């Protein structure tokens, strides 16, 4: 969901629950919300059976996102000096 959000909106994703509500619908959303509810209300359960609707969504998403990423033109001439300088300034290693 986060990868798809970044590719579509070019912004960082939000909290997981908000991202799920904004990105999922139907059976996938219901399954994810139920899983989140169980995880919040119970202690670790150990191994649990696969939730097919979620796994199908993940498998399809991975394939789709991989194709979309492969289609993004690569920039081999990216200038990293400005970003590196900003990074060093932010962490206090450069004035």
CORKA-V106145 format. One record per backbone hydrogen bond with DSSP energy under -1.0 kcal/mol. CO is the residue of the C=O (numbers start at 1). NH is the residue of the N-H. If there is no record, write none. Layout:
# CORKA-V106145
<<CO NH> <CO NH>>
This chain:
# CORKA-V106145
<<1 5> <2 6> <3 7> <4 8> <5 9> <6 10> <15 19> <16 20> <17 21> <18 22> <19 23> <20 24> <26 30> <27 31> <28 32> <29 33> <30 34> <31 35> <32 36> <33 37> <34 38> <35 39> <36 40> <37 41> <38 42> <51 55> <52 56> <53 57> <54 58> <55 59> <56 60> <57 61> <58 62> <59 63> <60 64> <61 65> <62 66> <63 67> <64 68> <65 69> <66 70> <67 71> <69 72> <75 78> <80 84> <81 85> <82 86> <83 87> <84 88> <85 89> <86 90> <87 91> <88 93> <88 94>>
